[in-house]
């Protein structure tokens, strides 16, 4: 296991409620998970393992690097007595990373009778995102969110992230974000410890805005491009204008942008911004009112020098 995500609730949630919520998250947010298991400890202290759902369509996530994660949501997780016999057996990605029934039993010993826990096996990014959405969904459904306003600044993000598909390093925020003071020099092949000067403002779990301090040193900007796998010639071809300007001397600069629709949605108590914007888009990016996007006529594409190619069916590839 590369990580363990733990989220605590103080009310009981049944295995059925968690399965229902997971399926809703998958539908509403187009989340694709490999395996999910619900662990339930009943009122008599008996623990059951339920390979609850196969949340993916065929081949949804497969392939690539698996920095696998066991994500866990504890519900009513006060210490309890000994755990009982387990029903069912783990399979799929759980067994691939060496997690078995006995491990689940041992973790279940910390469950209070009448509690349930959810475990997800997937990449860290997917599992953490899915469990975060599930946590918020169940909190709303069970009315566990206090009527208070809490603001947070999120800082010290990594400057780079690893692209599992290409194997290269890429930017976390954008490629012009400045590293934090004292981190201006790093090994382009090992940049994971470098932190960036980008920041988010969060209100009750909603990102209201974000921004960053930009790079104003040409050597630092060249090092970022090199870390991303660009040659000097490629960087000059794509961003020569910027490198020339930085070489002439640029002052430290930065910015911050806010989203007014997020303020309005929070003030109105709405679950998302689609409830307060004039022409909301669905999760696929289409507009139900106008039917956009629609196919473009060939003559319009020709004017712009664009040629539309037929989309290849992944099932036939």
N, C-alpha and C positions, 0 to 999 in steps of 0.2 A: 504494500500500500504506500502510495506516495504522500497522501494527506488524509486527514479525518475531519469532516465537517460536522459540527454539533450545534443544533438549534434546540432550545428548550421551550416547551409550552407548559402551562400549569393546569390545563384541562385535558380530559380524556378525549382521544380521537380514535374511532374504530378503524379497523383494517379496510372496511368497505368505504368509509369516508376518504381514506387516503388513496385508495385505488381510483375512486371517482374523481378526486381532485387531480391526480396525476394525468388521467386521460383528458381532463379538461385543459390542463396546462399544455399537453401535447397538441391539442387541437387549436387552442387560442394563440399560442406562441410558436407553433411549428417546431417544438422541441422533440428531438429524437434520442431516446435512451436505449441502451442495450438490454439491461436487466434491472429489475427492481424486486426487492423482497421486503415483505412486511413481517415484523416480529411482534407477536402479541403475547402478553402475559395476562392470563385471565384472573378473575377474582380469587381463585383457589391457588394461584401461584404457578400454574402450569403454562409452559411456554410453547408457542406454536410458530413454526417457520412456514411462511406461505410465499412460494414463488408466484407472486400475485399476478403479474401481468407481463406479457411480452410487448413492451411499449413501442417497438420499432416495426416498421414494414420491412420486407425482405431486403437485406443488405443496406439498411439505412445509414449505419455509421461505420460499417466494417472497414478493415484495412488501416494502414498508417500506424503511427506511434501510439501506444496505449498508456502512457504515464497514468495508470489506472488509479481511480479514487474510490474509496468506500465513503459515501456520504451518508450521514445518519441524522435523523430527526428524532429526538426523544420527546415523548408526550407523557406528561405526568411522571417524570423520571426520578422519583424519590427512592432511596435505597430500600430493598425488600429482602425477603427470605430466599431460601434456595430455589433454584429454577427447576421446573419439572421436565418431563420428556419432550423431545422435539418431534413434531410431525412434519413430514416432507423433507426434501433434501435440496441443497443448493446446486445450481448448475450454471451453465453459460459462463459469463465473464467472471463470476465469483470464483468458480473452481479454477479458471485460467490463472488467477493471481493467488491461488492457494488459500482462499477463505472457505472454511467448511462449517458444518453444523455445530461442531463443538465450540468453535470460536464464537458463534452467535449465541450459544447457550451461556458462555462465560460473560459476554456483554449483557445478556438478558438478566443476569443476577442483580444488576443495578436497577432494574425496572421495578417500580411499585406495582403490585397486583392491580389489574384493570388498565394497564398502560400498553401503548403500542409504539413501535419504532419503525422507521422506514430506512432502508439501506439501498443505495444506488451504486452500481458499478459502471463507470464510464470514465472518460477523460475528466481531468480536474475542472476544466472550464465548463463543460456541459453539465456535470453533476452538480457543481456549486450553483450554476445558474438555475437549474431545474429545482433544486431544493430551496433556493431563495424564493422563487416564485411560489412554490408550494407552501412555504412558511407564511407568506403574506396572504395567500388565498385562504388557508385554514384560519389564520388569525381574524380575517374579516368575517368568515362564515360563523365562527364561534364567538364573535364580539369580544376578542381579547385585546384589541388595540385601545390604549387609554386615550382619553380626550385631552391631549396635550400637544403642544407644538415643540418639536425638538429639531434644532439645526446643527449640522456638522460640516466642518471643512475636511475634505479628504485630500491628503497630500502625500508626498514621497512615493508616487507611483514608480514602477520600473520604467526606465527610459526605453528599453527594448523588450520584445517578446519573441519567442521562438515559433516559427511557422512549421507545424508538424508535417504539412504536406510537402513543402519544398526543402525543409531542413535548414533554411536560412534564418537569419535574424532580421526582424523588421521593427518598425517603430510601434510604440504603444499608443501614443497620442497623435503626433505627426512628426515628420523627420526634421523639423526646425525647432523642436523643443530643446531648451538649454538643460544641461545636466546640473545637478545641485553643486553648490560651491565645494571645491575640493575634489570633485569627481570629473574634472575636465580631461584627464588622461586615463585611458584604459586599453586593455588588450582587445582589439577588434574581434578576436575569436572567442573571447570569454567576457561578454558584456552584461551578463545577467545581474551583477551586483550594482550596476550603475543606476542611480535614481534620477528622476527628471523633475524639473520645476513646472509641473502641471498640477492642476487642482480642480476639485469639484465642490460646489456648494449643495448640500443635501438638506431637504426639509421633509421630515417624517418619511424618510426612505425614498423620496423623489429627488432625482438630480435636477436642480433648478437651473444650473448653469455651470459652465466650465471655462477654463482658460489656461494660459501658460506664459512663461517668460521665454522669449525667443533667443536663439543663438545669435550673438553679435561678433563672434571670433571666427575668422575664416578657417583656422586650423581645426577647431572643434567641429565645424560644419563638415569639413572634409573627412574627419574621423568617423562621423555618423554615417556618411555615405559609404565609406570603406567597410564599416561594420555590416551594412546592409548588402554587401557583396558587389558594390559598384566599383569599376575601375576608375582611375583618374580621368581617362578619356570619356567614359560614359557620364561621369559626374559633370565634367565640363560641358558636354553636349547638351545635357538636360537642364543643368542649373548654373551654367556659366555666368549668366547675368547676376545671379545672387552671389556667387563666389567673388565676382569682381567688385560688387558693391561692398561686401564685407571686408575685402582686402583694402579698400580705400578708407575704411573706418566707419563704423556704425555704432550708435549709442545703444546701451541696454534698452530693450523695449519688450512689451508684452501686451496682453489683453485679456478680456473676460466677457463672455456673452451669456445673456439670460434668456429664458423662454417664457414670455408673458402668458402663453396658453397653459403652462404648467402651474403658474400662480393662480390663474382663474380656476382651473380644475380642482386644485387643493382648497381654495376658498369656497367653492361650490360643493365640496364633498363628493366629487365624482371619482370613479375608479380609474379613469384614463382620459386623455385629452380628446379622444374621439367624440366625447359627449358635449364638448363646448366649442368645437371648431366648425366652420360653415360647411366645408366639404371634406368630411373625414375619409381617410383611406382605410381599407381593410388590411389584414396582416400580409396579404400577398402584394400590396402596393396598388391595387386597382381602386377605382372610384365608383361606388355603386350608383351615384347620381348621374354621372355623365357617361359611364361605361368605359372610361379611359383606363388603360391605354388601348387604342384601336390600331389595326394594321395601317401602315402608311402606304399611299399609292406609289407605284414604281416610279412615276415621273418626279415625285417629290424627292424620293431617295436619290434618283439620278442627278438632280440639281445639286445635291450636297455631296455627290461622289460616294454614296453609301450603297452597298449591296447586301441584301438580306439573305442569309443562308438558312436552309431548313435545319431545324433542331434535331440532333441525333437522339434516338431513343436509347437511354442507358441500358434497358433490358436486352437490346439487340447488339450492344457493343461487345 
